[in-house]
């Protein structure tokens, strides 16, 4: 899934949840990672929890946009 944002094209997002999740777990990769690296964690934890993996701007299938990126920009995403 990709989510449109005003300041650039899109951001990759994986959101998996059972009907009544116990908690929400958010997975954020580092600056050399990508959203798909969380496959094992998504599979393991999604039986009982909502698990969200977010791809940082400019990484993998998230929208390409001119950098460099600042910490405040990444936080706003």
Secondary structure as a PSIPRED ss2 file (coil, helix, strand):
# PSIPRED VFORMAT (PSIPRED V4.0)

   1 X C   1.000  0.000  0.000
   2 X E   0.000  0.000  1.000
   3 X E   0.000  0.000  1.000
   4 X E   0.000  0.000  1.000
   5 X E   0.000  0.000  1.000
   6 X C   1.000  0.000  0.000
   7 X C   1.000  0.000  0.000
   8 X E   0.000  0.000  1.000
   9 X E   0.000  0.000  1.000
  10 X E   0.000  0.000  1.000
  11 X E   0.000  0.000  1.000
  12 X E   0.000  0.000  1.000
  13 X E   0.000  0.000  1.000
  14 X E   0.000  0.000  1.000
  15 X E   0.000  0.000  1.000
  16 X E   0.000  0.000  1.000
  17 X C   1.000  0.000  0.000
  18 X C   1.000  0.000  0.000
  19 X C   1.000  0.000  0.000
  20 X C   1.000  0.000  0.000
  21 X C   1.000  0.000  0.000
  22 X C   1.000  0.000  0.000
  23 X C   1.000  0.000  0.000
  24 X E   0.000  0.000  1.000
  25 X E   0.000  0.000  1.000
  26 X E   0.000  0.000  1.000
  27 X E   0.000  0.000  1.000
  28 X E   0.000  0.000  1.000
  29 X C   1.000  0.000  0.000
  30 X C   1.000  0.000  0.000
  31 X C   1.000  0.000  0.000
  32 X C   1.000  0.000  0.000
  33 X C   1.000  0.000  0.000
  34 X C   1.000  0.000  0.000
  35 X H   0.000  1.000  0.000
  36 X H   0.000  1.000  0.000
  37 X H   0.000  1.000  0.000
  38 X H   0.000  1.000  0.000
  39 X H   0.000  1.000  0.000
  40 X H   0.000  1.000  0.000
  41 X H   0.000  1.000  0.000
  42 X H   0.000  1.000  0.000
  43 X H   0.000  1.000  0.000
  44 X H   0.000  1.000  0.000
  45 X H   0.000  1.000  0.000
  46 X C   1.000  0.000  0.000
  47 X C   1.000  0.000  0.000
  48 X C   1.000  0.000  0.000
  49 X C   1.000  0.000  0.000
  50 X E   0.000  0.000  1.000
  51 X E   0.000  0.000  1.000
  52 X E   0.000  0.000  1.000
  53 X E   0.000  0.000  1.000
  54 X E   0.000  0.000  1.000
  55 X C   1.000  0.000  0.000
  56 X C   1.000  0.000  0.000
  57 X C   1.000  0.000  0.000
  58 X C   1.000  0.000  0.000
  59 X C   1.000  0.000  0.000
  60 X C   1.000  0.000  0.000
  61 X C   1.000  0.000  0.000
  62 X C   1.000  0.000  0.000
  63 X C   1.000  0.000  0.000
  64 X C   1.000  0.000  0.000
  65 X C   1.000  0.000  0.000
  66 X C   1.000  0.000  0.000
  67 X C   1.000  0.000  0.000
  68 X C   1.000  0.000  0.000
  69 X C   1.000  0.000  0.000
  70 X C   1.000  0.000  0.000
  71 X H   0.000  1.000  0.000
  72 X H   0.000  1.000  0.000
  73 X H   0.000  1.000  0.000
  74 X H   0.000  1.000  0.000
  75 X H   0.000  1.000  0.000
  76 X H   0.000  1.000  0.000
  77 X C   1.000  0.000  0.000
